[in-house]
Amino acid sequence: MDQDELEDQMLLTLLREHLMSVKESLGDLAQALNIPLDLLDGKSEAIVVFSILICVLCWLVKSQSFSKIHKYLLLNADGSLLMDSTVWEHQERNVVVCSVQGRRPTMEDRFILCSIPVVDGKSVKIASVLDGHGGQFAVDYVKKHFLANLTQKIKLLKALASQSLSNKEKLACLEKSRGDKIVTKPLLKFLKLSEADFKELCPKGKVQLEEMAKPKLSASAKKEPASNVSSGPIMSSRVKALEEVPTLKNHPIESVLTLNTSSPGLSKKKTSSSSACNSNAIIPKPKSNSKSNSRKPPMRRDLSELLLPEGQIAYDLLLKEEIAHVDIQLMQEGRKRFQIGGTTLLFSIMDQDQLWVANVGDSRGILVNTKGEVTPLSYDHKPCQEKEKKRIEENGGYVEMNGVWRVQGILATSRALGDFPLKDKNLITCEPDVMKFKLRGSNPSFAVLASDGLWDTHTNEGVAHYVRKRLKKGRSPKDVARSLVEDAMDKDSLDNITVLLMDLKKYV
């Protein structure tokens, strides 16, 4: 045996020893997959081939190519996303949305596209992205009840502010909406009615000084069974805290909410960055006599306070009020079911050429004009921000790094709806930032609202450039939204991803 043959034999012997260790470690898995590991016992060619496969495997892991392979498992042969239980798309006029479960085991992103018909044949358009955490209960509750309450209030306010309706018709709308004949003195003043005029128009009506009615849970909410969701903790694949994940299977998405119609309920589920528990935290059930549980919803504003002199709605006040009330209701229902999760809320209202955006949490929106200039529609609420951190620490909490900065080492957003264990300690808040944008005259091109599954991998400017470049090439908004979701997955986003794209060129 010459020197070369001896070296070859020594190499094969070394490889054989290492691969025998691999064979032993594979055990039952190799048998289940019908891998012929016996070939390694004496054939040098098989040893070399198997060694090459091991090297390729190591390269794939090192280059993070598995995430890209996983992406293509969600695509059709032509590169389009598979339209199965993990992906949802919808288009309504100038707004398109693409929502994908992605690499998360469950789906908790939600979106809303809705047109609210109001008086004079006009409409108010709603577009929203919600990103739930700690289970599906909170995000589904907010989507259902917040929209229903807000829709009813917008219709009523538009009727009261209308120049085409008589006072008698306005009072009839008020009675239909509220279910009573009570009116406040400030509202009579807004309608330019005296009490005598009111009594003439509504003989059985009553006048009171201010709003006294407190919001009640809707009948549908009262009928919901207390045990319709079961939860179990699992560890997310993302660098996030332990999270509560409902064990119910996914249901088809309800991508569009249209008024006066019913469609299959959406039961998307997702573990998220904003968890309300971790592996070391034990959250006791709240006691019925605890001070935090006795918190009452804030007094309702008088309807006249939500109407501006020129007849427009003060959406900033309206949104803050409705968010505060649905948050109280959500926490009350969450305690009954011991659902400790919560949700972010990025909510936009388009009324004529005015765009109002309310934000709670770390979903985000941007507005891009025809020159490609980017204007933020919202700012993330993160525990590491100086203002947020100061508020948390002043209330006895702390901010800790656990993959990302978190409240109490748990929640990756400093504001959310729900999350009653942290809300009871005043460590997080549902107070929204509300911003107003006048579209006409500002040369808007498009707006993007998205959950943090997109913003984990993209900057504001990066998204603006990506969308603008493809729209200029003539691609449809639907294709661009889908492509942006794919790009986030290609860049290894590990979260659910929802992208809502609004075409605003008609305001140029």
N, C-alpha and C positions, 0 to 999 in steps of 0.2 A: 504494500500500500504506500503510494507516494505521499508527499506533503499535502498536496491539494485535496486528495481523497480523504486524508486524515482530518483536515480542517472541515471539510464538508460533513464528515461523519460526526465530528464534535458539535457542529452547529445544529445538525438534525437532532442529536441527542438532547441538546439544550432546549430546543424548541419543543421536542416531545415532552420533556419534563414539565415545562411551563403549561403546555396545552392539556396535559393530563390533569393539572390543577384546575384549569378552566372546565374540563369535562366533569370533574367531581363537583365543582361549584354549581354547574348548570343543573345537574340532578334530574329531578322530575320534569323541569321545564323542557329540557332537551327531549325527553321521552314523549312528552305531550305534543311537542311540535314535530316529532318524528325526525329529529336530526340524527343522522348516522355517525355518531361519534366513534364507533368502532373503527372507522376508516383511519383514525389517528393512531391506532395501535402499531401499525407497522409500515405504512406507506408514506414515503417521504414527500411524494407529490401532494397528497392530501394535507400533509402538515404545512407545506409551503403555502398552498391555497388558503387554508384556514388562517394562517398567520397574516396573509395579505388582507383577508376580511376583517381581522381584528384591528389591523392598522387603519383600514378605511373607517371602521366604526369609531375609533379614537379621533380621527380627523373630523368626522361629522360632529362629534360632541364638542370638540375644541372650537370649531368654526361656527357653532350654533346653527348649523344647517337644519337641524331637526325642526326648529320653529318654522322654517320656510317650507319644509316638507309638509308639516302639519297644515300650513296655510293652503297648500295646493290640494290637500285632501278635501277642502271645502269648496273647490272650484270645479266647474264643468270643463269639458275638453276645450271649449272656446275661451276659457279664462273667466267666465262669469260665475258669480257665487251660486252655490247649490241652493235652490229654493226648497229647503226642508225645514225641520223643526228648529233649526239654529239660526235662521236668517229671515228677516221680515223687511219688506219694502212697501212704500206707498207714495203716491203722488196725488196732490190736490191742487189744481190750478198752477200757481207759481211756486209751490212748496213741495219739495220731495224729501223723503227720509229713508235712510237705510239703517237697519239695526241688526247686529249680529251678536250671537252668544259668544263666539270666538273660542278661546281656550279655557274659559271658565266652565265648571261642571254644571252650573245653573245660570239662569237669566233673570236679572232683576232690573235691567234698564226698562224704562217706559217712555213713550212719546205720545203727544196729543196734537192732533190737527183738527181744528173745529172752526166753523163759521156760525156766529150767533146772529140770527135775524132780529133786527130791531125795527122801530117805527120808521115810517117814510120809505120803506123798501130798501133800507141800507143794511149793512152787516158789520159786525166787529169780528176780526179774525184772531184766532188763538193758535199759538205754536209753542210747544213746551217739551222739555226733556227732563226726565226724572231718573235719578240713579239711586236705587234702594240699597240698603245694607242690613245685615242681620236678619234676613228673611224677606218674604214677599208681602207680608201683611201691611207694613207701613206704606210702601210705595203704591200698592193697590188701593188702600184706603184714601190716601191723599188724592190720587188720580180721580177717583170716583166722586168723593164728597167735595173737594175743593172746587172742581170744575162745575159741579151742580150748583153749589152755593153762589159762586161767582157769576154764573150764567143768569141765574134768577135775579141777582142784584143789578147786573148791567142792563137787563131788559127793563127793569122797573125804573132805574135812573134815566135811561134814554127816553122812556115814556114821560116822566115828570119834566124833563128838560125840553120836550118837543114843542115846537111852535105851531104844529098843525093839529094838536089835540086840544079839546076844550078842558076846562078844569073838571067838569063832570066826568069826562072820559079818563082823566088822570087819576081821579079819586077811585074810579072803578078799577083801574089797573092796580092801584095801591091795595084795595080790598082783596082783589084776586090773589095778589102776591103774598100778602100777610095773613089773610084769612080772618081779618077783623075790620072794624070801621073806626079804628083809632088813628088819630093824626096829631102831630105835635105842633105847638105854636110856631117854632122856627120854620117848619115846613109850610104852614099856612102863610107865613110872611114871604117865603120864597115864591109861593104860588100867587101872592098878592091877593089873598082871600082874608076877609074878616071872619070872626067866629060866626057872626050872623049869616054871612054868605055860605059858610060851610054847612050850617044847620039847615039852610034852605036846600042846598044841593044833596045833603045826606042827613035826613031828619033823625036817624037812629045813630048817627056818628058821635064819637066822643073826642074831646080835645084834652091832651095832657101836656105837661111842661116839656118833657124830654123823653127820649127813647128809654123804655124800661124792660122791654122784652129781651130775654137772653136766648141765644141760639140753642135749639134742641137738636138732638140726633134725629136724622131722617128715619122714616119708618123702615126703609130697607136696611139701615144700619142696625136697628133694634132687632130685626128678624134674623140677622146673620148668626149662625150657630157659634157658640163660644169655642168650639174645638174643631173648627174647619181647617186648621193648619197644624201639622205636627212638626216639631223642629228638633234637629240634632246637630251638635257641633262637629264641624270638620275643619281641617287645616287647608286654607287656600293655597293655590300654587303661586300666587303673587306674594311679594314681600309685604305681607300684611298680617295683622293680628288674627287670632282664632276667631272664627265667625260662625254665627248661627245660620243654618241653611235649612229651609223647609224640605221635607222629604217627599212632598207631593210631586208627581210627574208634571212636566211642562204641558200647558194647554195652548191651543192656537192663539195667536196674538190678536188683540183688538186694536188694530192700527189707527182707526179713525173713530172719533166720537162725533156723531151727528145728533143734533137736537131732535127730540120727539121720535127717535128710532132706537131700537135695541139691537145689539149685535153680540156675538159670542164673547164671553168674558175673557179678559187677558189675565193669564196667570204665569207671567214670566218670573224667573227666579235667578238670583245671582248672588254670590258672595262678593263683598266689596271692600274698598279701602276703609270704609267707615263702619267699623264694627262696634257693637256695644258690649262685648265681653272678650276676655282672653283666657288662656288656659290656666292662669293663676288667679283669676278673679272669680269670686263667688258673690253673686248678686242676690241678696235676699228678697223675697217677695215683700213689696211695700205694705206697711201696716196701715190699716184703715184709719187710724187716728193720727197718722203722721201729718205734720204741718204742710209738707209739700203736696200731699194728696188733696188737701182742702183748697188748693188754689182755684179761684173762680175765673171764668173768662172775663176779659176786660169789657166794660160797658160799651154797648154799640154806639157809634156815632149817629147823630141825627142825620137823616137822609139829606137834609139841606146842606150839611157840611161837606158832603161828597159831590156837590154840584157847584161848579164855578159860575160866576155871574154871566158869562157868555154862553152858558148852557152846556159846557163840556163837563166831562166827569173828571174828578180829581183821582185819577187812577193810583197815584202814589199812596194816598190815604186808604183807598179801597183795598188795594192789594195787601198792605200791611195789616189791615183789620181782618181780612178774610184768612190770611195765613196764620195769624195769631189764634183765631177761633178754631180753625181746623186742626191746629197743633194741639190745643187743649182737648178737643174731642178725640183725636188720635191717641193721646196718652191715656185718657180715660178708658178707651176700648182696649188699648194695649195692656193696661194693668189687669183688666178682666181676663184676658187670654194669656197673660204673662208673655207678651210679644215685646221684646226689648229693643228691637231694631228701629231703624229710621230711614230717612230718604233725603236726598238733596232735591232742590226744585229750581229750575231755570225756566221762567214763564214769561212769554212775550204776548203783548196785546197790540194789534194793529187797528187803530181807529182813524180812518181817513188817511192823512199823511203823517200821522204821529205814531211812533213806535215806543211803547213802554216796556221795560224789561225789569223783572224782579228776580233776584238771585239769592238763594240760601244754599251754601255749600260750595262744592268745587267743580260743578259742571260749568261750562263757560261758553260765551258767545262773542262773536266779532262782527263788525260791520266794515265792509270794504267798498270804497268808492271807485269811480271809473278810472282814476289814476293809479289804483293799486294801494292807496293809503289805507291803513288799518286803524279803526277806532274800536276799543274794547267795549262790548256791551255789558260786561260784568267783570268782576274781580273775584278770584278764588278766596274763600275763607279758610285759611290754613292756620293751625295752632302756632306755627313758628313766627307769624307776623306779630310785630311789636304790640299793636293795639289788641289783637286777640289774646296773645300770651299774657299781657298785663291784666286783662279782664279775668282770665282763667285763674291766675295766681292770686288776684285780690279776693276771689271767692273760695280760696283754699285748695285749689287744684294745682296741677303741674303739667308741664309738657315734656315728653320723653321721646327719645329716638328709639323707634322699634321698626326698622326698615325705612320708615319715614317718620317725621315728627307727628306725635299723637297726643291727644288729650288723655291724661292718666295712662299713657302708653297704650291706649286702646283705639281711639277714634281719630282718623286721619283728617277730619274736617272739623272746624271749630263751630260751625253752625249747621243745623239740620232740623227737620221736623221729626218728632218722635224721640227715640232714645231716652225714655223717661228715667232710667237710673242715673244718667249724667245730667239730665235736665232738672231733676229734683234737687241736685246739689248746686244748681245754677252754674255749672261748668260749661255748658253750651247753650246757645240761644237759637230761636227761629227767626230773629229779627232780620228782615231782608234788606238788601240794598236795592233801591228802585231808581232807575235812570230813564230819562225821557229824551227822545231823539226826533227831530223834525226832518223828515225825509226829503220833501220837496225843496229844491234849491241846494241840497248838499251833494247832488250827483251820486247817489248810492248805486252800486252795482249788484251786490249780493250780501247776504248775512249767513253766518254759520252758527248754529247752536249744537253743542255736542257734549256728551258725557266725558268723564276723565279718561276713559279708555282711548280716546283720540289724543287728548292733551298730554298723556303720559309719554307720547312719542313725537309730538309735533308742537312747534311754537305757533303763536298767532300769525307771525309773518310767513312761516312755512306753509301753513294752511292756506293763507290768502294767495300766495304765489302758486301753490299747487292747483287750486280751484280756478284761478284767473287764467292761467296758462292753458288749461284744458277747455274752458269755455270759449276762449279766443279761437281755438282750433275747431270749433263747431260741435263739440261733444255735448250731448244733452245733459241737463242738470242731474237727471236720474243716473246716468252713466258716471258722472263726476262724483256724486255722493257715494256710489258703490265702489268706485276706484279709490276714493279716499279711505274708506273702511279697509279695503284690501291693503293699502299702503301702510296703515297702522298695524295690521297683522304682520305684514312683511318686516316691519321694524320691531317686531317682537312685543307688541302690546299683549298683556296677559289678562286684560279685563274685558268685560262686555263693552261693545262699542256702538254708540248711536250717533249718527250724523244727520242733522236736519239742515237742508240748504234752501234758502229763500231767494228767489230772483226778484230784485227790486228795481230793475231798469225802467219800469213804467213811471217811476218817480223822478227820473232824470229830466 
